[in-house]
Amino acid sequence: MDYLNHPFASQRNTVFGKKGMVATSQPLAAQAGIEVMQKGGNAIDAAIAAAAALTVVEPTSNGIGGDAFALVWVKDKLHGLNSSGPSPKGISVEAVKERGHEKMPIHGMIPVTVPGVPAAWAELADKFGKLPLSESLKPAIRYAEEGYPLTPILGKYWKLAYSKFKETFTSEEYQAWFDTFAPNGRAPEIGEIWSSPGHAATLRDIGETNARSFYEGSLADQIDAFMQKHDGFLRKEDLSSFQPEWVEPVSANYRGYDVWEIPPNGQGMVALMALNIFKELQKPVWQSAETLHEQIEAMKLAFTDGQAFITEPEAMPVKTEHLLSEGYAKERAATVTETACEPKPYELPKGGTVYLSAADEEGNMISYIQSNYMGFGSGIVIPGTGIGLQNRGADFKLDEDHPNVLKPGKRTFHTIIPGFLTKNGKAVGPFGVMGGYMQPQGHFQIVTNTIDYLLNPQAALDAPRWQWMGGKKVVVEAHFPNYLAQSLIRKGHDLQVMADGGAFGRGQIIWRNSETGVLAGGTESRTDGAVAVW
């Protein structure tokens, strides 16, 4: 039986609930969140439970050794959490080049940065949760100990990763990846049970120590020892000095709604910049090639500028406020023509995964995202722990003149971004789309689908997506309307139709009716998505 064969069109409806809702890319993770909520936890506890469960039930996209960001709505106020870790203090451009690299490698020891995920869980639990961290991690521990059957999309990407890694991960430091994720000498099959006792023990240790073991205790010692053994840069000192940062979210007003993102070093700014530029152009028209053309042009201009300027705030050559200003939007919008452009960075004025959302009957809501980056991350797993370390450092530049140049103790330009929507000071709800550089493009498309075309949460996610890839190249999904594709080609876009929708991101949405408190949720049809409701 082929669990990836879907010969017939299917339909998924919006899910409604009142007491609580958790939307994730994996059914067991969504259920973990509801389970914790039913034990007395709130939306924040549910998000922690779901996030921890996802490190077990979707390791192809995230893990304990990754980074995390969150937008948290509590008592009519939005709070931002940046739990992205910096580069090790012992790394430098010179040290990387001395090892024979002209750009940052994707896998191995070099691109490993300080993981922020465990600290994010602890910080969220301490500040806004009702339950101790140890209680919220229990479902994830159970899944890791007892095992669970692989879902279809999970199995697909696990097998693809194994096929690639068995050819490229040939040196000793990668052996623990195979011991953990291919224990029988192969990737587990769809429907097959996979367990990870070491992962369970690590989660239990994190819960019992409120994550301090990971940064200061026995887990930190194991990470340090393994990195030293294989000539990595990360050290226990890097771990012990890490602290998540609470930040003020940034926003753009789009046709009466405030769209919120985490400020730099994240790429959420790109979505806001694109919305501001697009707002300056013609009024959007449903299923119009002209509107789609202008959306793509707005996105490519915003993305080009984002990649040129966004990094740690103090290293940016232009202020966040200017990139979100009306003047910037008008100036960039004025460059949009009737044909596709080859984008160049904005001339400065003189002088970037798994996503989940949760909500409860008290009105608390959370938009949360965590990632190891590029699937399984660096490929480095700490033996016996289930800790797969991220490769977030791969986004650093080795060009000393670039704002995002590698430096010791610096956070890189980051792809993972949670989103949140409000109107007139009231929460509408959390939304997000995982998937590397697709994320701000997914945010942009969800917002316009929702606000311009009044699509319900599920329809807003199901709508055919496009993705700008660089230059004039745009890729679209297989079910993207052909007449629109042909029109975009005539406008000068180098358009390609993709047979597989996996590259177009995976999103979740929860909207809340401010008058009735009713929750409406949508989940991603491009993966094993689920909305658990209470």
N, C-alpha and C positions, 0 to 999 in steps of 0.2 A: 504493500500500500504506500503510495507516494503522498506524504503529508504536505508537500509543497505544490501539489497540482490542484489548481482551482479553475476548472474549465467554465464555470458559470459565474455570472455577475451576482454579487451578494450585497446586502445592505445591512448597515449597523445603525441603530437609532440612538439618539441622545438618551442618556441615563439620568433619572431624576431621583432625588433623595432629600431628606430633611435633617436627620440627626448627624450624619457624617458622610464624607465621600473621600475616596483616595483613588487617583488615576495614575497608573504607571504603565510601563512597557511590558510588564510580566504579571500574569494573574496571581501567582503566589505572593509576590511582593505587595500587590494591592490588598490582598486578603490579610497579610501581616499587619498592615496599617490599621485596617478596620478592627482586627483582633485586639490590638493594643488600645484603640479608642474605646472598645467595649469593656475594657478592664479599668476604665477611668481616665485614660489619657485624652489629651486634646489633639487638635490637628497637627501641632508641632511634634508631639510624641509619635503620632501616626506616621508622619513624614520620616522621622528618624528610623522607625521600625521598617518602613518600606525601603528606605535607602540602604540600611544594613542588609536586608534580605536580598536586595538587588546585587550586592557584591557576591552573593552565593548563587542566585538563580539567573543572573545575566552577567557572568564574568567576562564575556566577550566585549563588553562595553564599559565596564567600570570595576573598581575594586577598593580594598581598604587602603591601598597605597596611592590613591588619586587625590584630586582637589575637589573642592565644593564651593558653591555660592548659593545664597538664599535671599529671597525677599519675603518678609514675614509681616502679615497684617494682624495687629493685636490692638484692641481698644482704640480703633479708628485712627491708627498711625501705622505707616509703612516703615519697616526697618530693613537695612541691607547688611548682609554678612558676606565678607570676602575671606574665604579660607583657602586661598591659593598660596602654595609655599614658594619660597625663593630658591634660587640656585645655591649650591653649597658654597661655603666661605672659601674653600680651597680651590675653586675652579677659576679659570680665566681664559680669555681668547688665546693667549700665548700657550697655555697648557694644552688646550684642545688642538691647536695647530701643530704643536710638538709631537702629537700622536698621529700626525699625517692627515688631518682633516682640514679642508678648505671651507666647509660648512658643517653645521651641527649634524651629527648622525642621528638617525631615527631610533635605532635600537641599541641595547647594551647599557653599560654603566654611565657613559658620558651624559646623556640627556636626562638622567634621573634628578628630579628636584624634590624638595621637602614635601611629603604628603600632607594635605590639609584635611582629609576626610574625617579621621577619628576626632580631631580637635573640633571640627564643625559640629559633629553629633553632640559632643560634651557641652559645647558653648550654647547650642540651641536648647538642650535639655535644662541647663542651669538657668538660662535667662527666661525662657518662655514655657518650658514643659511642666507637666504635672507629675510625671513619674520619673524615678531614677533611671539613668541610662541603662543599667543592668536589666531592668524590666523591659524596656523597649527593644533590646537586642535578643530577647528570648526566641521569637519566631525564627530569626535568621540562624541562630545557633541550632535550633531544631532541624531546619532544612539542611544545614551543613552536616550534622551528625547522622541523621536518618536517611539523607539523600532525597532526591526528587527526580521525576522524569523530565527530560529535556523537551521544551516546546519547539515547534517547527522552525521559526526564524532563528532562535538561539542555536539549534542544532546545525542549521545551514552555515552560520558565520563561524561557529566553532570548528567545523570541518574545513572550511576555507582557510582559517588561521593555521590549523594543524598542517595542512598540505603545504602552506608556504613556509612555516617554521621548520619543518623537518628537513627542508633543503638549505635553510639559511642559518638556523641556530645550531651550529655544529660544535661550538666550543663549550668548555666545562661550565661556565657561569650560567648557561641556559638549561642545564639538566633538570633543575628543580621545576622549571615550567612543565616539562614533559612528565615528571613524576606526579605533579599535581593535576594537570589538565588532560593528560593522555596516559593514565595509569596502566592501561592494558595495551600500550603500544599503538594506540590509535585514538582519534576523537570519539567520544561517546555518540551514539546514534540518537535520532529523534525518538522520544518515548523511552529511552534507556535511563536507568537510575544512575545518578552520579552523586557521590558524597565527598566531603573533604573534612576529615576529623581535625586536621591541623587548623583549618579555617575556623572551625567551631571553637577550638581552644583559644585562638587569638581573639575572637569576638567576646568570649567569656572574660578574658583577661582585660580587654578594653572596657567592658561594662563594669567590672568589679573595681577598677582603678580610675574610673571616669576619664579614660584615655591616657592617663599619665604613664602607664607602662609602655605605651607606644613611643612616647617622647623622652622619657627619663629612666625607665625601668628595664625589665628583662627583654622586652620586644625591641627596644632601642639598642640594647647591647647586641642582639642577634643581627639586626640590620647593619650596625657599625662593623661587626666582625666580618660579615659576608662582603661588604663593600671593600674593606681593607684587603681581604684575601684576594679579591679579583681586581685590585687597583682602581676602584671607583673613587669618586670624590665625596660622596655624602658621608657625614660623620654624626655621631651621637650629639656633638655640640650643636650641629645644625638643627637637629630635631628638638633638643631641649630649649633652644631659644625661640622656637616658633610660637606665635600667638595669632589666632584669627583676628580680623579687623572688622569692627562695626563701622559701616559707612553710610553716608546720606545718599539714597538713590537719586538718579538723575531722570528727567522726564522730558517729553515733548507733548504738546497738546495737538491732537489730531482730530479735527472736526468735532470738538466738544468733549473728547475723551482724553485723559492723561495716560500716556503709555510710559511705564516705568522700567528702568534697567539699572544694573549695577554700574557704577562709574569705572573708568580705567583703573586697573590694567585690563579689564574685560572688553570684548568687542560689542557689547550691547549698544554702545554709542553708535555703531554703524547702522543699526535698525532705526534709531531715532533720527539720525542725519538723513537717511533715505526717505523716511516719512515726511520730514520737513521739506526736502527738495521736491518730492512728488506733490505735496500740498500746494506748491507754487505753480504747478502746471494745470492742464485742463481738468475739468471735473471728470472723475472716473466714470466709465461706461462699462456695464457688465458684458463680458465676453467680446471685448473690443480689441482689435490688434493695436490700435493707436494707444489705448490705455496700457496694455501690456508692454508695448515698446517704451513708453514713458516710465513705467515701473522699473523695467530692466535698466534703463539709462540712469535713473535716480539711484538705484542700488549700486551700479558699477562705480559711479562717482563717489558715493559715500564709502564704499569698500576700498577703493583705491586710496582715498585720504586716510581711512582708518588704518590700513596696513602701513602707510607711510609715517603716521604720527603717533598712534596709540601704543603706550607702554606704561611703565610706572609714571604716575602723574608728574613727579618732579623732573623726569627726564623728557617729557613731551615738549616739543618746540612751539606748541600752540596750546592755549588754554581750552579746557572742556567747554567753557561758556561760549567761546567764539564758535566752536564747531556746531553748537546747538543754537546759534543765533539766527534771527530772521535774515540778517544781512548775508551771512554765509549761504543760507538756503537759496536766497534770491540770486546770488552771484553764480552758484552752481547750476540752478535751474535755467538760467539764461543761456547756458552752453548746450542745452539739449536741443537737438534738431530732429528732423523727420527721419533721419537715417542713423544707424548704429555708429557710435564713436569708438575711437581707440583711446581709452581714458589715460590721463596723466595726472599726477598728484596736484592738488590745489596749491596755487602760489601763495605762500604765507604772507599775511600783512606785515609791513615793516614794523620795526620796534620790537575665546572663542570658543559617545557620552550617554548617561541615562538622565531622563528628566521625569519628575513626578510632581504632582500637586495634591494638596489635601485641604479639607475644610471641615469645620464642625458647627454644631448648632449654636454655639456661643458667638459665632461670627469670626472666629480665628481662621486665617487662611495662610497657606505657605506655598511659595513657588520655589522649588529646590532642584538643583542639578549637580551631579558629580560625575567624574570621568577619570579614567586612566590615560586617555588620549589614544587615538589610532587603534581602537579595539582593545587588545590585551596590554597595551602600553609598551614599556621598554623591553618586555620579554624576560626581565629579571624578577625571579620569585625567590623570596627568602625561604630556604628549605624548611619544610615541616610546619610552616605558619599559614599558608594560603595567602600571604601578602605579595601581590604582584605590584611592582613599583611603576609609577607613571613615567612617561617620556616627554613631559611637558617642556623640558628644556630644548627640544628639537625646534621650537619656534624662535629661539634666540638667533640673532645675526652675529657673524664674526667680522662684520664691517664696522670699524671704530666710529665711522661717521653716521651710522644709522641709530635712530633713537632707541631701538630695541636691541642694541648690542649687548652681548653677554658680559655681565659683571658679577663678581662675587656677591652673594646675598641679595640679588635682584630678582623681582618677579617679572616674568615675561608677558608679552601680549598674550591674552588668554581667550580661547574660543568659547568656553562654556558659559552660558548666560541664562538666567531665569528672567521671565517677564511678568508684569502685573499690570492690570487695567483698573483705573478708577474713573468716576464721573461725578463732578460736583462734590468732591471730597469724600465720596462713598465708594467702598470697594465693589468692583464688578467681579474681579477674580484673577487667579493665577493662570498663566499659560506659558508654554515653552515648546521648543523643538530642538532635539539633540542632533548632532551630526556635523562636527567640525565647522568648516566655513559656510555650511548651509544654514547654520543657526540664525544669524541676523536676517537672512533671506527668508527663512521660515517664519520668523517673528513678523516681518514686514507683510508677508502674504496672509498670515492669520489675522492681523489687525485690519487690513483692507477688506478681507473677506467678511469679517464680522461687522465692521462699522460702515463700509461703503455699500455692501450687498446684503447685509442683515442675515447672513447664513448662521444657522444654529451651530453649536459647538462641534458636533460630529461632521456636519457638512463642511464647515470651515477647515477641518483637518483633512477631509477626504478629497477636497478640490484638487485637480491636477496641478502639480507644482513645476516651476522652472527654477533653474539655478545658473547664475552667471559664473563662468569658470575662469575668466581672464580674457583680456583683449575684446574681441567681438564674439567669442565662443559662448553659447548658451545651450544647455541641455534641458530637455523636457521629458516628462514621463510618457510611457507608451500610450496612455489613454488621453493625452493632451489633444484637444481638437485639431484635426489636420488643417482645417481652413485657417486657423490662427497661426499654426506653425508655418504654413506657406506664406502668409502675410508678413510674418516676422523675417523670413528669409528675403522677401522682396525689399524689406527695409534695411537690409545689409547685415543682418545677424547671421553668424556662422552657427546654425542651429542643428543639433543632433538629437535624435529620439533614442532614449535609453530603454532597453528591453526590461531591465530590472529597476524597481522603485526604491531599492535600498539606499541609494545615495542621496535621496531627497529628504532625509530627516525623519524623526519619529517624535510626535508631539502629544501633549495632553492639555486639556482645557477644563476648568471648572468655573462656571459663572454663578453668581448668587443674586437672587431677586431681593433687592434691599427692602421691599415692603413685606414679603411673605417669608423670607428666609429660605425659600426652596432653592436647592442646588441642582444645577444642570451640568452634566459632564460629558465630554467626548474623549475618545482615546484613539490611538494610532492604528489605522488599518494596514500600515506597512510593516508592522511587527506583531508580536504576541500581546498586544495591548489589552488592558482590562480596566474597568471602572468598578471598584467595590463600593457598595453603598449600604447605609444603615438607616 
